[in-house]
Amino acid sequence: QCRDSAGSLFGRRYHVMFALPASLGFVGPKSIYDLYAWGLRGAGVQGDNVTSPSTTSPVLKVSDLDFTHIDCYQSSAYVDSNHNGFVTGLNTSGQLGLSDTTAHNAWVQLSGSNWQKILFGPSFGIALKTDGSVWHAGSKSGSKDGNGGTTGNNTAWTQIGSSTDNVDIAVGSAHVVLLKSNGDIATFGLNTNGQCCLGHTTSPVTSPTTVSGVNAGFIEACSTATFVIKSTDSKLYTAGNANQNGHGSSKTSLTILNSDLYLKVITSSSSSSTGIFAIRTSNVVDCWGSNGQSQLGDGTTTLRSTPITFNSGNLYTDIATGIIGSGATVGIRTDGTMWGCGNYQGNGLGQASGNQSTPAQIGSYSDWAGVSGRGLTFFAWK
C-alpha cells in the first residue's frame, strides 16, 4: 500500500509506482481510480455529456480512470500519468485553451503530452507544464495573463514569460501564485488587498514578481488571499484580505498565522463564498472565512475571520470546498469515510433543500482516497 505525507491511503489498484514532489499537489502515485462526481452540471463541468439535472450525492462517472491531478471550478481539468491534459466545461472566455469560446460537455484532450497541473479561476486557466513553464488561457483582465494584458482573451494556451523554474501553481479569483524550485514565490494579477504579498496594494501586478527568501514548500490562493507553508518549519504564512487570511486584519506581506504545523491549505477561488481549511500535520483541521451556508461546519452561519477547529475531535486527510449553492464542504477522514456540510447542492448528502450545519457522513463507503472541487461540482475517487 502507498500513503501520502498525511498517511492517507491512495487507492486499491496500482500501476507502476513513482515518487512525486509533495509541492506539486498531485492526488497520488500513478494509479487507477473510480471517479465519482456530484453538484451542478451546467456547461458540462462533469465531463459526461450532460448539463442537467444536478446531482446531490456521489455518482460513479468513470471506472478505472488513470489520473494524477484533477480540479474543478466552473471548468474542469485532469492530467493522466502520461502527462496528457483533458478539459471540459465553461469556456466563455476561452479558458479551456481550445482556440474557441464554446462550452464543451465532454472531456477534450489538449495537444501535447507535457501537462503537469491545470487550474481554473473565474474565466481563466493557469497551467504548469513538465518543463517548468507556466501558461495562461482565458480572460486577461486584471493582468491574469502575467504578460501585462488588461483586456481581451487568450483562447489558446499562451506562455507566461520564459521562466522554467516553476514547480507549482495556485489561483485566486484574479491573482496567481507560482512556486519556484528554490522556494521563492512569484505573484501577479489583482492586488487590491495585498494578496500578491509584495508589501503594498498597488494593482494590478502585471507580470510575475518574485518574493524572495520565502522557503515555500506549499502554496494556495483564494479570492483575495495567499497561503504559504514553509518547507523549513511547516508553519503557515498568509497575506491579503482580513476575512480570508486568518489574521482578522489585512496583511500585504506574508505573516505567520500561529505556531501550529501544517500539511496543506484548501480553499476556493470565489470572491463571495470562500471558506479556508488548513490541515495540520496531526490531521486536525483549522478553518475560517465565509460561512453563510454553514460550510465551516460549526453549526452556525457566522463568518469567521480567525481560525476555529473544523469538526472538533475528528481527523481529516483531505478537504474540498466549493462555491456551489454559495458554499459547501466535503472532507475525507483518516478512516476513509467522507463527510459533508453546507449547502444541499454540494454537501453530497442527497438533500432536497437547505444546508447541513455540521458534518454528516456521505454514504457508507470507507475507502475514499481523495476529493477535489473549488467551484460548481465535486470529484471524489476511490
C-alpha positions in Angstrom: 0.0 0.0 0.0 1.1 3.6 -0.7 0.3 6.5 1.6 1.0 10.3 1.3 2.7 12.5 3.8 -0.6 12.8 5.7 -0.9 9.0 5.9 -3.9 8.7 3.6 -4.5 5.6 1.6 -4.3 6.4 -2.1 -6.4 3.6 -3.6 -6.6 -0.1 -4.0 -5.4 -0.6 -7.6 -2.0 0.4 -8.9 0.2 0.5 -11.9 4.0 1.1 -11.6 4.7 3.4 -8.6 6.8 6.5 -8.8 7.6 9.4 -6.4 6.4 13.0 -6.9 7.4 16.1 -5.0 4.8 16.9 -2.5 4.8 20.5 -3.6 3.3 19.6 -7.0 -0.1 18.8 -5.4 -0.8 15.5 -7.1 -3.6 13.3 -6.0 -1.3 10.2 -5.6 1.1 7.9 -7.4 0.5 6.6 -10.9 -2.8 4.9 -10.1 -6.2 3.9 -11.4 -9.3 5.3 -9.5 -13.0 5.1 -9.8 -14.1 8.7 -10.2 -17.4 10.0 -8.7 -19.0 13.4 -9.1 -21.9 15.4 -7.8 -23.2 19.0 -7.9 -24.2 21.3 -10.7 -23.6 20.0 -14.3 -24.1 23.2 -16.3 -21.7 23.7 -19.2 -20.7 20.0 -18.9 -18.4 20.6 -16.0 -18.5 16.9 -15.0 -17.4 15.9 -18.5 -20.2 13.3 -19.0 -22.0 15.0 -22.0 -24.8 16.0 -19.6 -25.6 19.6 -18.4 -28.7 18.9 -16.2 -30.1 18.0 -13.8 -27.8 18.5 -10.9 -26.9 15.6 -8.6 -26.8 15.9 -4.8 -24.9 12.8 -3.9 -21.9 11.0 -5.4 -22.5 9.2 -8.8 -19.9 7.0 -10.5 -18.7 8.7 -13.6 -15.7 6.7 -14.8 -14.3 3.4 -13.6 -10.6 2.8 -13.7 -9.6 6.3 -14.7 -5.8 7.0 -14.7 -5.1 10.5 -13.3 -2.6 12.2 -11.2 -4.3 15.6 -10.8 -7.9 16.8 -11.1 -9.5 20.1 -10.5 -12.8 21.9 -11.0 -14.1 25.5 -10.8 -16.6 26.4 -13.5 -14.4 24.4 -15.8 -12.7 21.1 -15.1 -9.3 19.6 -15.9 -7.4 16.4 -15.2 -3.9 15.2 -16.1 -3.1 11.5 -16.5 0.2 9.7 -15.7 1.5 10.2 -19.2 1.1 14.0 -18.8 -1.9 14.2 -21.2 -4.2 17.0 -20.2 -8.0 16.9 -20.5 -10.5 19.8 -20.1 -14.3 20.3 -20.1 -16.9 22.8 -19.0 -17.5 26.6 -19.2 -15.4 28.3 -21.9 -17.0 31.8 -22.4 -13.5 33.5 -22.3 -11.6 30.7 -24.0 -10.3 29.4 -20.6 -10.2 25.8 -21.8 -7.4 26.9 -24.3 -9.1 25.1 -27.3 -9.0 28.2 -29.6 -12.7 28.7 -29.2 -15.3 30.1 -26.7 -17.8 27.2 -26.9 -18.7 25.2 -23.8 -17.6 21.6 -24.0 -19.7 19.0 -22.3 -17.3 16.1 -22.5 -13.5 15.8 -21.8 -11.3 17.1 -24.6 -7.7 16.2 -24.8 -5.2 19.0 -25.1 -2.4 18.9 -27.5 1.0 17.6 -26.3 2.0 15.2 -23.5 3.7 17.7 -21.2 1.0 18.8 -18.8 1.6 18.7 -15.1 -1.2 20.7 -13.5 -4.2 22.8 -14.7 -6.2 25.1 -12.5 -9.2 27.3 -13.3 -10.4 30.5 -11.7 -13.3 32.7 -12.8 -13.0 33.0 -16.6 -9.3 31.9 -16.9 -7.0 29.0 -16.6 -3.4 28.6 -15.5 -1.3 25.5 -16.4 2.1 24.1 -15.3 4.0 22.0 -17.8 6.6 19.4 -17.2 9.4 21.7 -18.3 8.5 24.2 -15.5 6.9 26.7 -17.8 3.6 28.3 -16.9 0.7 29.0 -19.4 -2.5 31.1 -19.4 -5.8 30.8 -21.2 -9.0 32.9 -21.0 -9.6 36.4 -19.7 -6.6 38.8 -19.4 -8.4 41.4 -17.3 -6.5 42.4 -14.2 -3.3 41.1 -15.8 -4.2 37.5 -15.0 -2.3 36.6 -18.1 1.0 37.7 -16.5 2.1 39.4 -19.7 0.7 42.8 -19.0 -2.7 42.3 -20.5 -5.8 44.1 -19.2 -8.4 43.4 -21.9 -9.3 40.6 -24.2 -8.8 36.9 -24.0 -6.2 34.2 -24.8 -8.3 31.4 -26.4 -5.2 29.3 -26.8 -2.7 28.4 -24.1 -0.1 31.2 -24.1 3.2 31.0 -22.2 3.7 33.5 -19.3 7.2 34.9 -19.6 10.1 32.5 -20.2 10.9 31.0 -16.8 11.1 27.3 -16.4 11.9 27.0 -12.7 8.2 26.7 -11.6 7.2 23.6 -9.6 3.6 24.5 -8.5 0.8 27.0 -9.2 -2.2 28.4 -7.3 -5.0 30.7 -8.5 -7.3 33.2 -6.7 -10.2 34.9 -8.3 -7.9 37.3 -10.2 -4.3 36.7 -8.9 -1.8 33.9 -9.5 0.9 32.4 -7.3 3.9 30.5 -8.6 6.2 28.3 -6.5 9.8 28.3 -7.7 12.3 25.5 -7.4 14.4 27.4 -4.9 11.4 28.0 -2.5 10.7 31.6 -3.7 7.3 32.6 -4.9 6.2 34.9 -7.7 2.8 36.6 -7.9 0.8 38.6 -10.4 -2.7 39.9 -11.1 -5.0 41.9 -8.9 -3.5 43.1 -5.6 -6.2 45.4 -4.1 -6.0 43.5 -0.8 -2.2 42.9 -0.8 -2.8 39.3 -1.9 0.4 39.4 -4.1 2.5 39.5 -0.9 4.6 42.5 -2.1 4.1 44.8 0.9 1.7 47.2 -1.0 -1.8 47.3 -2.6 -0.7 48.7 -6.0 -2.8 46.9 -8.5 -2.6 45.1 -10.9 0.8 43.4 -10.8 1.3 42.9 -14.5 3.9 40.2 -14.6 5.3 37.6 -12.2 7.1 39.4 -9.4 9.4 37.5 -7.1 9.0 37.4 -3.3 12.4 36.0 -2.3 13.6 34.2 0.8 10.2 32.5 1.4 11.4 28.9 1.6 7.9 27.8 0.5 7.0 24.1 0.2 3.3 24.6 -0.4 1.2 27.4 -1.9 -2.5 28.1 -2.2 -4.7 31.1 -3.1 -8.3 32.1 -2.6 -10.2 35.1 -4.0 -8.1 37.8 -2.3 -5.6 36.0 -0.1 -2.4 33.9 -0.4 -1.2 31.0 1.7 2.3 29.6 2.0 3.6 26.7 4.2 7.3 27.0 4.6 9.4 23.9 3.9 11.8 24.8 6.7 9.3 24.8 9.6 5.8 23.7 8.3 4.4 27.0 9.6 1.6 28.7 7.7 2.1 32.3 6.4 -0.7 34.3 4.9 -1.4 37.7 3.2 -4.4 39.5 1.8 -8.0 40.2 2.8 -8.8 40.5 6.5 -11.6 37.9 6.3 -9.6 35.4 4.4 -6.0 35.5 5.6 -6.9 34.1 9.1 -5.5 37.1 11.0 -8.7 39.2 11.1 -6.8 42.2 9.7 -5.3 43.0 6.3 -1.8 41.9 5.5 0.2 42.9 2.5 3.2 40.7 3.3 3.3 37.1 4.3 2.8 36.9 8.0 2.9 33.8 10.2 -0.6 32.7 11.3 0.2 30.7 14.5 2.6 28.2 16.0 0.9 25.1 14.5 2.4 22.9 11.8 0.5 22.3 8.6 0.4 20.0 5.6 -1.8 21.9 3.2 -4.5 24.6 2.8 -7.7 24.1 0.7 -10.0 26.8 -0.4 -12.0 28.1 -3.4 -11.3 30.9 -5.9 -14.7 32.5 -5.3 -14.9 36.1 -4.0 -18.3 35.6 -2.2 -18.3 32.1 -0.6 -14.7 31.4 0.3 -14.0 29.1 3.2 -10.4 28.2 4.1 -9.3 24.9 5.5 -5.8 24.2 6.8 -4.9 20.6 7.6 -2.3 20.3 10.4 0.4 17.6 10.4 -1.7 15.9 13.1 -4.7 15.8 10.6 -6.6 18.3 12.8 -8.2 20.9 10.5 -8.5 24.6 11.2 -11.0 26.7 9.2 -12.1 30.3 8.8 -13.7 32.6 6.2 -17.2 32.7 4.7 -19.9 30.6 6.5 -23.2 31.7 5.1 -24.3 28.2 4.3 -22.5 26.6 7.3 -19.7 25.4 5.1 -17.3 25.7 8.1 -19.5 23.0 9.8 -19.6 24.8 13.1 -23.4 24.8 13.5 -23.7 28.5 12.7 -23.7 30.8 9.7 -21.3 33.2 11.3 -18.3 34.5 9.3 -15.0 33.5 11.0 -12.1 35.8 10.3 -9.7 33.8 12.5 -9.3 30.0 12.8 -11.6 27.6 14.6 -11.4 23.8 14.6 -13.3 22.1 11.9 -15.4 19.2 13.2 -13.6 19.1 16.5 -12.4 15.6 17.6 -12.2 14.2 14.1 -9.1 13.9 11.8 -9.1 14.5 8.0 -6.7 13.7 5.2 -8.4 15.7 2.5 -10.9 18.5 2.2 -12.7 20.3 -0.7 -14.8 23.4 -0.5 -16.7 25.0 -3.4 -19.0 27.9 -4.3 -21.9 25.7 -5.2 -25.1 27.0 -3.5 -22.9 29.7 -2.0 -20.8 27.3 -0.1 -20.4 23.5 0.6 -17.6 21.4 2.1 -16.6 17.8 1.8 -13.9 16.0 3.7 -12.3 12.6 4.0 -11.5 11.3 7.5 -8.5 9.2 8.3 -10.7 6.1 8.4 -11.6 6.6 4.7 -15.2 7.8 5.3 -16.4 11.0 3.6 -18.4 13.8 5.4 -20.2 16.9 4.1 -21.7 20.1 5.3 -23.0 23.4 3.9 -25.5 23.9 1.1 -27.5 20.9 0.0 -26.5 21.2 -3.7 -22.9 20.3 -2.8 -22.7 18.7 0.6 -23.1 15.2 -1.0 -25.8 14.1 1.3 -28.7 13.8 -1.2 -30.7 16.5 0.5 -33.5 18.4 -1.4 -33.1 21.8 0.2 -31.4 23.8 3.0 -28.0 23.2 4.4 -26.2 20.8 6.7 -24.8 22.9 9.7 -22.4 20.2 10.9 -20.6 17.4 9.0 -22.7 14.3 8.3 -21.4 11.1 6.7 -21.9 10.7 2.9 -22.9 7.1 2.1 -21.3 4.2 3.8 -18.0 3.7 1.9 -14.8 3.7 4.0 -12.3 3.6 1.2 -12.3 7.1 -0.3 -8.9 8.2 -1.4 -9.3 11.9 -2.3 -11.7 14.7 -3.1 -11.4 17.8 -5.2 -13.6 20.8 -6.3 -13.4 24.5 -5.8 -16.5 25.5 -7.8 -19.8 24.1 -9.1 -19.1 20.4 -8.7 -17.1 18.0 -6.6 -15.0 15.0 -7.7 -14.1 12.1 -5.3 -12.2 8.9 -6.0 -11.6 5.5 -4.5 
